[in-house]
Amino acid sequence: MTELDAPAWPLDPIKTERLVLRASEARDRAAFIELYSSPEVHTYLGGPRPRDELDRSVPEIPGRRPGNFVIELDGAMIGTVEVGTVEVGRREAERHGRVLPDARQVRPDAGEAELSYLLLPKTWGRGYAAEACAAALDWFADAVPGVPVVLYTQTANTRSMRLAAKLGFTEVRRFEQWDAEQWMGVWEPAAPPT
């Protein structure tokens, strides 16, 4: 993570009712390649990457960075979920922005915490994304208290829109980018008890 204080990484796995969220390992490389090359997974993300390119470029231990969890079911990787800060130069100026919790304003000059996730299509429709994202948001709220988290998706991605609502994200704005309407929502952690 950048700009926000973060716990040491990797941390102990997080266990939910059905899943384990953990740091990536070398055994996950094939599943990462499957995720990145899947046309279904990347329908709303600009399209898949060529498998041969991924075979050459994906590191031995992919996705090893603070806040990026492998989602594991019955000992196998089924996806990833990440809650972390985004560096200022990493996103286009039109889309980038820091959400200020009180004013619901966007400040384009700062980093932000963002939720992103990818799951293999064979696991869709079983509630795994909601379970993993909720656990990751809980972890983030404990690790970096008081920091809101944003989520971006295309409005045409009805599954992602439903998940955002289920997780408690509220709409901040909509905008046009990549020839499609985009949606930005914010999730704010519950205030700690006083």
mmCIF file of the C-alpha atoms, coordinates in Angstrom:
data_MODEL
# 
_entry.id   MODEL 
# 
loop_
_atom_site.group_PDB 
_atom_site.id 
_atom_site.type_symbol 
_atom_site.label_atom_id 
_atom_site.label_alt_id 
_atom_site.label_comp_id 
_atom_site.label_asym_id 
_atom_site.label_entity_id 
_atom_site.label_seq_id 
_atom_site.pdbx_PDB_ins_code 
_atom_site.Cartn_x 
_atom_site.Cartn_y 
_atom_site.Cartn_z 
_atom_site.occupancy 
_atom_site.B_iso_or_equiv 
_atom_site.pdbx_formal_charge 
_atom_site.auth_seq_id 
_atom_site.auth_comp_id 
_atom_site.auth_asym_id 
_atom_site.auth_atom_id 
_atom_site.pdbx_PDB_model_num 
ATOM 1   C CA . MET A 1 1   ? 0.000   0.000   0.000   1.00 0.00 ? 1   MET A CA 1 
ATOM 2   C CA . THR A 1 2   ? 1.073   3.549   -0.502  1.00 0.00 ? 2   THR A CA 1 
ATOM 3   C CA . GLU A 1 3   ? 0.144   6.692   1.399   1.00 0.00 ? 3   GLU A CA 1 
ATOM 4   C CA . LEU A 1 4   ? -1.759  4.723   4.058   1.00 0.00 ? 4   LEU A CA 1 
ATOM 5   C CA . ASP A 1 5   ? -0.149  2.873   6.926   1.00 0.00 ? 5   ASP A CA 1 
ATOM 6   C CA . ALA A 1 6   ? -0.512  -0.865  6.434   1.00 0.00 ? 6   ALA A CA 1 
ATOM 7   C CA . PRO A 1 7   ? 0.228   -3.943  8.501   1.00 0.00 ? 7   PRO A CA 1 
ATOM 8   C CA . ALA A 1 8   ? 3.195   -6.170  7.718   1.00 0.00 ? 8   ALA A CA 1 
ATOM 9   C CA . TRP A 1 9   ? 2.574   -8.390  4.700   1.00 0.00 ? 9   TRP A CA 1 
ATOM 10  C CA . PRO A 1 10  ? 1.885   -11.228 4.221   1.00 0.00 ? 10  PRO A CA 1 
ATOM 11  C CA . LEU A 1 11  ? -0.391  -11.641 7.186   1.00 0.00 ? 11  LEU A CA 1 
ATOM 12  C CA . ASP A 1 12  ? -2.095  -14.716 8.555   1.00 0.00 ? 12  ASP A CA 1 
ATOM 13  C CA . PRO A 1 13  ? -4.871  -16.079 6.332   1.00 0.00 ? 13  PRO A CA 1 
ATOM 14  C CA . ILE A 1 14  ? -8.391  -14.776 6.910   1.00 0.00 ? 14  ILE A CA 1 
ATOM 15  C CA . LYS A 1 15  ? -11.006 -17.525 7.181   1.00 0.00 ? 15  LYS A CA 1 
ATOM 16  C CA . THR A 1 16  ? -14.645 -16.969 6.335   1.00 0.00 ? 16  THR A CA 1 
ATOM 17  C CA . GLU A 1 17  ? -17.489 -19.475 6.438   1.00 0.00 ? 17  GLU A CA 1 
ATOM 18  C CA . ARG A 1 18  ? -16.386 -21.115 3.161   1.00 0.00 ? 18  ARG A CA 1 
ATOM 19  C CA . LEU A 1 19  ? -13.242 -19.343 2.002   1.00 0.00 ? 19  LEU A CA 1 
ATOM 20  C CA . VAL A 1 20  ? -9.671  -18.533 2.946   1.00 0.00 ? 20  VAL A CA 1 
ATOM 21  C CA . LEU A 1 21  ? -8.135  -15.184 1.977   1.00 0.00 ? 21  LEU A CA 1 
ATOM 22  C CA . ARG A 1 22  ? -4.345  -15.371 1.898   1.00 0.00 ? 22  ARG A CA 1 
ATOM 23  C CA . ALA A 1 23  ? -1.234  -14.004 0.218   1.00 0.00 ? 23  ALA A CA 1 
ATOM 24  C CA . SER A 1 24  ? -0.443  -15.532 -3.162  1.00 0.00 ? 24  SER A CA 1 
ATOM 25  C CA . GLU A 1 25  ? 1.975   -18.413 -3.563  1.00 0.00 ? 25  GLU A CA 1 
ATOM 26  C CA . ALA A 1 26  ? 3.805   -19.982 -6.495  1.00 0.00 ? 26  ALA A CA 1 
ATOM 27  C CA . ARG A 1 27  ? 1.089   -22.670 -6.759  1.00 0.00 ? 27  ARG A CA 1 
ATOM 28  C CA . ASP A 1 28  ? -1.414  -19.922 -7.744  1.00 0.00 ? 28  ASP A CA 1 
ATOM 29  C CA . ARG A 1 29  ? 0.364   -18.877 -10.946 1.00 0.00 ? 29  ARG A CA 1 
ATOM 30  C CA . ALA A 1 30  ? -1.778  -21.015 -13.298 1.00 0.00 ? 30  ALA A CA 1 
ATOM 31  C CA . ALA A 1 31  ? -5.010  -19.680 -11.754 1.00 0.00 ? 31  ALA A CA 1 
ATOM 32  C CA . PHE A 1 32  ? -3.774  -16.082 -12.149 1.00 0.00 ? 32  PHE A CA 1 
ATOM 33  C CA . ILE A 1 33  ? -3.102  -16.760 -15.824 1.00 0.00 ? 33  ILE A CA 1 
ATOM 34  C CA . GLU A 1 34  ? -6.562  -18.304 -16.186 1.00 0.00 ? 34  GLU A CA 1 
ATOM 35  C CA . LEU A 1 35  ? -8.151  -15.210 -14.563 1.00 0.00 ? 35  LEU A CA 1 
ATOM 36  C CA . TYR A 1 36  ? -6.231  -12.709 -16.697 1.00 0.00 ? 36  TYR A CA 1 
ATOM 37  C CA . SER A 1 37  ? -6.864  -14.586 -19.962 1.00 0.00 ? 37  SER A CA 1 
ATOM 38  C CA . SER A 1 38  ? -10.581 -15.267 -19.403 1.00 0.00 ? 38  SER A CA 1 
ATOM 39  C CA . PRO A 1 39  ? -12.907 -13.476 -21.853 1.00 0.00 ? 39  PRO A CA 1 
ATOM 40  C CA . GLU A 1 40  ? -15.799 -13.837 -19.372 1.00 0.00 ? 40  GLU A CA 1 
ATOM 41  C CA . VAL A 1 41  ? -13.843 -12.321 -16.457 1.00 0.00 ? 41  VAL A CA 1 
ATOM 42  C CA . HIS A 1 42  ? -12.693 -9.393  -18.615 1.00 0.00 ? 42  HIS A CA 1 
ATOM 43  C CA . THR A 1 43  ? -15.982 -8.608  -20.398 1.00 0.00 ? 43  THR A CA 1 
ATOM 44  C CA . TYR A 1 44  ? -16.161 -5.227  -18.612 1.00 0.00 ? 44  TYR A CA 1 
ATOM 45  C CA . LEU A 1 45  ? -12.417 -4.788  -18.072 1.00 0.00 ? 45  LEU A CA 1 
ATOM 46  C CA . GLY A 1 46  ? -11.116 -4.132  -21.556 1.00 0.00 ? 46  GLY A CA 1 
ATOM 47  C CA . GLY A 1 47  ? -10.835 -7.733  -22.689 1.00 0.00 ? 47  GLY A CA 1 
ATOM 48  C CA . PRO A 1 48  ? -8.557  -10.635 -21.797 1.00 0.00 ? 48  PRO A CA 1 
ATOM 49  C CA . ARG A 1 49  ? -4.794  -10.719 -22.216 1.00 0.00 ? 49  ARG A CA 1 
ATOM 50  C CA . PRO A 1 50  ? -3.248  -13.341 -24.519 1.00 0.00 ? 50  PRO A CA 1 
ATOM 51  C CA . ARG A 1 51  ? -2.292  -16.512 -22.646 1.00 0.00 ? 51  ARG A CA 1 
ATOM 52  C CA . ASP A 1 52  ? 1.130   -16.774 -24.328 1.00 0.00 ? 52  ASP A CA 1 
ATOM 53  C CA . GLU A 1 53  ? 1.963   -13.219 -23.201 1.00 0.00 ? 53  GLU A CA 1 
ATOM 54  C CA . LEU A 1 54  ? 0.867   -14.085 -19.657 1.00 0.00 ? 54  LEU A CA 1 
ATOM 55  C CA . ASP A 1 55  ? 2.944   -17.279 -19.664 1.00 0.00 ? 55  ASP A CA 1 
ATOM 56  C CA . ARG A 1 56  ? 5.993   -15.086 -20.293 1.00 0.00 ? 56  ARG A CA 1 
ATOM 57  C CA . SER A 1 57  ? 5.161   -12.130 -18.058 1.00 0.00 ? 57  SER A CA 1 
ATOM 58  C CA . VAL A 1 58  ? 3.390   -13.393 -14.922 1.00 0.00 ? 58  VAL A CA 1 
ATOM 59  C CA . PRO A 1 59  ? 5.965   -13.753 -12.124 1.00 0.00 ? 59  PRO A CA 1 
ATOM 60  C CA . GLU A 1 60  ? 6.536   -16.979 -10.232 1.00 0.00 ? 60  GLU A CA 1 
ATOM 61  C CA . ILE A 1 61  ? 4.543   -15.559 -7.317  1.00 0.00 ? 61  ILE A CA 1 
ATOM 62  C CA . PRO A 1 62  ? 1.983   -13.204 -8.877  1.00 0.00 ? 62  PRO A CA 1 
ATOM 63  C CA . GLY A 1 63  ? 0.010   -10.533 -7.065  1.00 0.00 ? 63  GLY A CA 1 
ATOM 64  C CA . ARG A 1 64  ? 2.188   -10.489 -3.970  1.00 0.00 ? 64  ARG A CA 1 
ATOM 65  C CA . ARG A 1 65  ? 1.494   -7.052  -2.521  1.00 0.00 ? 65  ARG A CA 1 
ATOM 66  C CA . PRO A 1 66  ? -0.209  -5.698  0.613   1.00 0.00 ? 66  PRO A CA 1 
ATOM 67  C CA . GLY A 1 67  ? -3.982  -5.869  0.446   1.00 0.00 ? 67  GLY A CA 1 
ATOM 68  C CA . ASN A 1 68  ? -4.094  -8.342  -2.457  1.00 0.00 ? 68  ASN A CA 1 
ATOM 69  C CA . PHE A 1 69  ? -5.623  -11.639 -1.336  1.00 0.00 ? 69  PHE A CA 1 
ATOM 70  C CA . VAL A 1 70  ? -5.983  -14.934 -3.136  1.00 0.00 ? 70  VAL A CA 1 
ATOM 71  C CA . ILE A 1 71  ? -9.485  -16.316 -2.621  1.00 0.00 ? 71  ILE A CA 1 
ATOM 72  C CA . GLU A 1 72  ? -9.176  -20.008 -1.852  1.00 0.00 ? 72  GLU A CA 1 
ATOM 73  C CA . LEU A 1 73  ? -11.972 -22.594 -1.806  1.00 0.00 ? 73  LEU A CA 1 
ATOM 74  C CA . ASP A 1 74  ? -11.256 -26.178 -0.749  1.00 0.00 ? 74  ASP A CA 1 
ATOM 75  C CA . GLY A 1 75  ? -7.512  -25.662 -1.189  1.00 0.00 ? 75  GLY A CA 1 
ATOM 76  C CA . ALA A 1 76  ? -7.677  -24.127 -4.690  1.00 0.00 ? 76  ALA A CA 1 
ATOM 77  C CA . MET A 1 77  ? -7.466  -20.511 -5.840  1.00 0.00 ? 77  MET A CA 1 
ATOM 78  C CA . ILE A 1 78  ? -10.774 -19.304 -7.321  1.00 0.00 ? 78  ILE A CA 1 
ATOM 79  C CA . GLY A 1 79  ? -9.998  -15.589 -7.564  1.00 0.00 ? 79  GLY A CA 1 
ATOM 80  C CA . THR A 1 80  ? -8.507  -12.493 -6.013  1.00 0.00 ? 80  THR A CA 1 
ATOM 81  C CA . VAL A 1 81  ? -9.748  -9.579  -3.961  1.00 0.00 ? 81  VAL A CA 1 
ATOM 82  C CA . GLU A 1 82  ? -7.751  -6.452  -3.274  1.00 0.00 ? 82  GLU A CA 1 
ATOM 83  C CA . VAL A 1 83  ? -8.317  -3.505  -0.985  1.00 0.00 ? 83  VAL A CA 1 
ATOM 84  C CA . GLY A 1 84  ? -5.511  -1.026  -1.156  1.00 0.00 ? 84  GLY A CA 1 
ATOM 85  C CA . THR A 1 85  ? -4.414  2.400   -2.135  1.00 0.00 ? 85  THR A CA 1 
ATOM 86  C CA . VAL A 1 86  ? -4.002  3.448   -5.717  1.00 0.00 ? 86  VAL A CA 1 
ATOM 87  C CA . GLU A 1 87  ? -1.067  5.613   -6.643  1.00 0.00 ? 87  GLU A CA 1 
ATOM 88  C CA . VAL A 1 88  ? -1.899  8.982   -8.174  1.00 0.00 ? 88  VAL A CA 1 
ATOM 89  C CA . GLY A 1 89  ? -0.392  8.260   -11.610 1.00 0.00 ? 89  GLY A CA 1 
ATOM 90  C CA . ARG A 1 90  ? -1.956  4.831   -11.963 1.00 0.00 ? 90  ARG A CA 1 
ATOM 91  C CA . ARG A 1 91  ? -5.436  5.932   -13.027 1.00 0.00 ? 91  ARG A CA 1 
ATOM 92  C CA . GLU A 1 92  ? -6.603  8.363   -15.643 1.00 0.00 ? 92  GLU A CA 1 
ATOM 93  C CA . ALA A 1 93  ? -7.306  11.840  -14.304 1.00 0.00 ? 93  ALA A CA 1 
ATOM 94  C CA . GLU A 1 94  ? -10.992 11.701  -15.266 1.00 0.00 ? 94  GLU A CA 1 
ATOM 95  C CA . ARG A 1 95  ? -11.586 8.600   -13.158 1.00 0.00 ? 95  ARG A CA 1 
ATOM 96  C CA . HIS A 1 96  ? -9.158  9.127   -10.296 1.00 0.00 ? 96  HIS A CA 1 
ATOM 97  C CA . GLY A 1 97  ? -10.206 10.846  -7.149  1.00 0.00 ? 97  GLY A CA 1 
ATOM 98  C CA . ARG A 1 98  ? -10.020 10.715  -3.402  1.00 0.00 ? 98  ARG A CA 1 
ATOM 99  C CA . VAL A 1 99  ? -13.388 10.498  -1.718  1.00 0.00 ? 99  VAL A CA 1 
ATOM 100 C CA . LEU A 1 100 ? -13.665 12.803  1.239   1.00 0.00 ? 100 LEU A CA 1 
ATOM 101 C CA . PRO A 1 101 ? -16.033 11.138  3.707   1.00 0.00 ? 101 PRO A CA 1 
ATOM 102 C CA . ASP A 1 102 ? -17.970 14.146  4.921   1.00 0.00 ? 102 ASP A CA 1 
ATOM 103 C CA . ALA A 1 103 ? -18.493 16.141  1.755   1.00 0.00 ? 103 ALA A CA 1 
ATOM 104 C CA . ARG A 1 104 ? -18.675 13.280  -0.757  1.00 0.00 ? 104 ARG A CA 1 
ATOM 105 C CA . GLN A 1 105 ? -16.283 15.311  -2.854  1.00 0.00 ? 105 GLN A CA 1 
ATOM 106 C CA . VAL A 1 106 ? -13.608 13.933  -5.094  1.00 0.00 ? 106 VAL A CA 1 
ATOM 107 C CA . ARG A 1 107 ? -10.078 15.239  -4.672  1.00 0.00 ? 107 ARG A CA 1 
ATOM 108 C CA . PRO A 1 108 ? -8.044  14.216  -7.741  1.00 0.00 ? 108 PRO A CA 1 
ATOM 109 C CA . ASP A 1 109 ? -4.634  14.945  -6.193  1.00 0.00 ? 109 ASP A CA 1 
ATOM 110 C CA . ALA A 1 110 ? -4.540  12.142  -3.598  1.00 0.00 ? 110 ALA A CA 1 
ATOM 111 C CA . GLY A 1 111 ? -4.425  8.367   -3.465  1.00 0.00 ? 111 GLY A CA 1 
ATOM 112 C CA . GLU A 1 112 ? -7.469  6.376   -2.496  1.00 0.00 ? 112 GLU A CA 1 
ATOM 113 C CA . ALA A 1 113 ? -8.395  2.974   -1.162  1.00 0.00 ? 113 ALA A CA 1 
ATOM 114 C CA . GLU A 1 114 ? -10.084 0.851   -3.807  1.00 0.00 ? 114 GLU A CA 1 
ATOM 115 C CA . LEU A 1 115 ? -11.786 -2.537  -3.822  1.00 0.00 ? 115 LEU A CA 1 
ATOM 116 C CA . SER A 1 116 ? -11.268 -4.805  -6.829  1.00 0.00 ? 116 SER A CA 1 
ATOM 117 C CA . TYR A 1 117 ? -11.946 -8.484  -7.340  1.00 0.00 ? 117 TYR A CA 1 
ATOM 118 C CA . LEU A 1 118 ? -11.798 -11.214 -9.977  1.00 0.00 ? 118 LEU A CA 1 
ATOM 119 C CA . LEU A 1 119 ? -13.305 -14.689 -9.732  1.00 0.00 ? 119 LEU A CA 1 
ATOM 120 C CA . LEU A 1 120 ? -13.181 -17.622 -12.115 1.00 0.00 ? 120 LEU A CA 1 
ATOM 121 C CA . PRO A 1 121 ? -16.487 -17.932 -14.025 1.00 0.00 ? 121 PRO A CA 1 
ATOM 122 C CA . LYS A 1 122 ? -17.125 -21.481 -12.771 1.00 0.00 ? 122 LYS A CA 1 
ATOM 123 C CA . THR A 1 123 ? -17.552 -19.989 -9.264  1.00 0.00 ? 123 THR A CA 1 
ATOM 124 C CA . TRP A 1 124 ? -19.969 -17.176 -10.148 1.00 0.00 ? 124 TRP A CA 1 
ATOM 125 C CA . GLY A 1 125 ? -23.445 -17.033 -8.639  1.00 0.00 ? 125 GLY A CA 1 
ATOM 126 C CA . ARG A 1 126 ? -22.572 -18.737 -5.335  1.00 0.00 ? 126 ARG A CA 1 
ATOM 127 C CA . GLY A 1 127 ? -21.930 -15.682 -3.152  1.00 0.00 ? 127 GLY A CA 1 
ATOM 128 C CA . TYR A 1 128 ? -18.151 -16.141 -3.011  1.00 0.00 ? 128 TYR A CA 1 
ATOM 129 C CA . ALA A 1 129 ? -17.442 -12.604 -4.254  1.00 0.00 ? 129 ALA A CA 1 
ATOM 130 C CA . ALA A 1 130 ? -19.651 -11.067 -1.561  1.00 0.00 ? 130 ALA A CA 1 
ATOM 131 C CA . GLU A 1 131 ? -18.101 -13.250 1.149   1.00 0.00 ? 131 GLU A CA 1 
ATOM 132 C CA . ALA A 1 132 ? -14.522 -12.486 0.076   1.00 0.00 ? 132 ALA A CA 1 
ATOM 133 C CA . CYS A 1 133 ? -15.094 -8.758  -0.472  1.00 0.00 ? 133 CYS A CA 1 
ATOM 134 C CA . ALA A 1 134 ? -16.834 -8.354  2.900   1.00 0.00 ? 134 ALA A CA 1 
ATOM 135 C CA . ALA A 1 135 ? -13.930 -10.089 4.660   1.00 0.00 ? 135 ALA A CA 1 
ATOM 136 C CA . ALA A 1 136 ? -11.384 -7.930  2.817   1.00 0.00 ? 136 ALA A CA 1 
ATOM 137 C CA . LEU A 1 137 ? -13.290 -4.740  3.691   1.00 0.00 ? 137 LEU A CA 1 
ATOM 138 C CA . ASP A 1 138 ? -13.457 -5.793  7.357   1.00 0.00 ? 138 ASP A CA 1 
ATOM 139 C CA . TRP A 1 139 ? -9.698  -6.448  7.332   1.00 0.00 ? 139 TRP A CA 1 
ATOM 140 C CA . PHE A 1 140 ? -9.029  -3.056  5.734   1.00 0.00 ? 140 PHE A CA 1 
ATOM 141 C CA . ALA A 1 141 ? -11.292 -1.210  8.198   1.00 0.00 ? 141 ALA A CA 1 
ATOM 142 C CA . ASP A 1 142 ? -9.325  -2.744  11.085  1.00 0.00 ? 142 ASP A CA 1 
ATOM 143 C CA . ALA A 1 143 ? -5.910  -2.224  9.441   1.00 0.00 ? 143 ALA A CA 1 
ATOM 144 C CA . VAL A 1 144 ? -6.492  1.369   8.331   1.00 0.00 ? 144 VAL A CA 1 
ATOM 145 C CA . PRO A 1 145 ? -9.367  2.765   10.437  1.00 0.00 ? 145 PRO A CA 1 
ATOM 146 C CA . GLY A 1 146 ? -11.623 5.472   9.082   1.00 0.00 ? 146 GLY A CA 1 
ATOM 147 C CA . VAL A 1 147 ? -10.520 5.303   5.439   1.00 0.00 ? 147 VAL A CA 1 
ATOM 148 C CA . PRO A 1 148 ? -13.341 5.058   2.866   1.00 0.00 ? 148 PRO A CA 1 
ATOM 149 C CA . VAL A 1 149 ? -13.031 2.587   -0.001  1.00 0.00 ? 149 VAL A CA 1 
ATOM 150 C CA . VAL A 1 150 ? -14.151 3.202   -3.582  1.00 0.00 ? 150 VAL A CA 1 
ATOM 151 C CA . LEU A 1 151 ? -15.303 0.741   -6.203  1.00 0.00 ? 151 LEU A CA 1 
ATOM 152 C CA . TYR A 1 152 ? -15.535 1.360   -9.941  1.00 0.00 ? 152 TYR A CA 1 
ATOM 153 C CA . THR A 1 153 ? -17.577 -0.699  -12.384 1.00 0.00 ? 153 THR A CA 1 
ATOM 154 C CA . GLN A 1 154 ? -19.461 -0.315  -15.625 1.00 0.00 ? 154 GLN A CA 1 
ATOM 155 C CA . THR A 1 155 ? -23.171 0.193   -15.079 1.00 0.00 ? 155 THR A CA 1 
ATOM 156 C CA . ALA A 1 156 ? -23.741 -2.559  -17.660 1.00 0.00 ? 156 ALA A CA 1 
ATOM 157 C CA . ASN A 1 157 ? -22.055 -5.028  -15.287 1.00 0.00 ? 157 ASN A CA 1 
ATOM 158 C CA . THR A 1 158 ? -25.229 -5.880  -13.388 1.00 0.00 ? 158 THR A CA 1 
ATOM 159 C CA . ARG A 1 159 ? -23.524 -8.509  -11.207 1.00 0.00 ? 159 ARG A CA 1 
ATOM 160 C CA . SER A 1 160 ? -20.959 -5.992  -10.010 1.00 0.00 ? 160 SER A CA 1 
ATOM 161 C CA . MET A 1 161 ? -23.619 -3.343  -9.448  1.00 0.00 ? 161 MET A CA 1 
ATOM 162 C CA . ARG A 1 162 ? -25.662 -5.782  -7.303  1.00 0.00 ? 162 ARG A CA 1 
ATOM 163 C CA . LEU A 1 163 ? -22.563 -6.743  -5.325  1.00 0.00 ? 163 LEU A CA 1 
ATOM 164 C CA . ALA A 1 164 ? -21.683 -3.087  -4.688  1.00 0.00 ? 164 ALA A CA 1 
ATOM 165 C CA . ALA A 1 165 ? -25.159 -2.492  -3.267  1.00 0.00 ? 165 ALA A CA 1 
ATOM 166 C CA . LYS A 1 166 ? -25.010 -5.672  -1.175  1.00 0.00 ? 166 LYS A CA 1 
ATOM 167 C CA . LEU A 1 167 ? -21.657 -4.604  0.315   1.00 0.00 ? 167 LEU A CA 1 
ATOM 168 C CA . GLY A 1 168 ? -23.034 -1.157  1.212   1.00 0.00 ? 168 GLY A CA 1 
ATOM 169 C CA . PHE A 1 169 ? -21.371 0.999   -1.450  1.00 0.00 ? 169 PHE A CA 1 
ATOM 170 C CA . THR A 1 170 ? -23.283 4.163   -2.264  1.00 0.00 ? 170 THR A CA 1 
ATOM 171 C CA . GLU A 1 171 ? -23.099 5.982   -5.568  1.00 0.00 ? 171 GLU A CA 1 
ATOM 172 C CA . VAL A 1 172 ? -20.810 9.002   -5.756  1.00 0.00 ? 172 VAL A CA 1 
ATOM 173 C CA . ARG A 1 173 ? -20.982 9.624   -9.486  1.00 0.00 ? 173 ARG A CA 1 
ATOM 174 C CA . ARG A 1 174 ? -21.318 8.198   -12.968 1.00 0.00 ? 174 ARG A CA 1 
ATOM 175 C CA . PHE A 1 175 ? -19.143 9.120   -15.896 1.00 0.00 ? 175 PHE A CA 1 
ATOM 176 C CA . GLU A 1 176 ? -18.405 8.076   -19.458 1.00 0.00 ? 176 GLU A CA 1 
ATOM 177 C CA . GLN A 1 177 ? -15.123 6.325   -20.196 1.00 0.00 ? 177 GLN A CA 1 
ATOM 178 C CA . TRP A 1 178 ? -13.964 3.629   -22.621 1.00 0.00 ? 178 TRP A CA 1 
ATOM 179 C CA . ASP A 1 179 ? -17.220 4.111   -24.564 1.00 0.00 ? 179 ASP A CA 1 
ATOM 180 C CA . ALA A 1 180 ? -19.298 2.973   -21.588 1.00 0.00 ? 180 ALA A CA 1 
ATOM 181 C CA . GLU A 1 181 ? -21.011 4.452   -18.563 1.00 0.00 ? 181 GLU A CA 1 
ATOM 182 C CA . GLN A 1 182 ? -18.885 3.927   -15.440 1.00 0.00 ? 182 GLN A CA 1 
ATOM 183 C CA . TRP A 1 183 ? -20.064 3.928   -11.835 1.00 0.00 ? 183 TRP A CA 1 
ATOM 184 C CA . MET A 1 184 ? -18.132 5.043   -8.769  1.00 0.00 ? 184 MET A CA 1 
ATOM 185 C CA . GLY A 1 185 ? -19.339 4.095   -5.323  1.00 0.00 ? 185 GLY A CA 1 
ATOM 186 C CA . VAL A 1 186 ? -17.951 4.540   -1.819  1.00 0.00 ? 186 VAL A CA 1 
ATOM 187 C CA . TRP A 1 187 ? -18.004 2.335   1.256   1.00 0.00 ? 187 TRP A CA 1 
ATOM 188 C CA . GLU A 1 188 ? -17.336 3.949   4.586   1.00 0.00 ? 188 GLU A CA 1 
ATOM 189 C CA . PRO A 1 189 ? -16.310 1.875   7.587   1.00 0.00 ? 189 PRO A CA 1 
ATOM 190 C CA . ALA A 1 190 ? -18.492 2.030   10.654  1.00 0.00 ? 190 ALA A CA 1 
ATOM 191 C CA . ALA A 1 191 ? -17.297 4.547   13.188  1.00 0.00 ? 191 ALA A CA 1 
ATOM 192 C CA . PRO A 1 192 ? -15.459 2.891   16.084  1.00 0.00 ? 192 PRO A CA 1 
ATOM 193 C CA . PRO A 1 193 ? -17.379 2.809   19.360  1.00 0.00 ? 193 PRO A CA 1 
ATOM 194 C CA . THR A 1 194 ? -16.569 5.689   21.711  1.00 0.00 ? 194 THR A CA 1 
# 
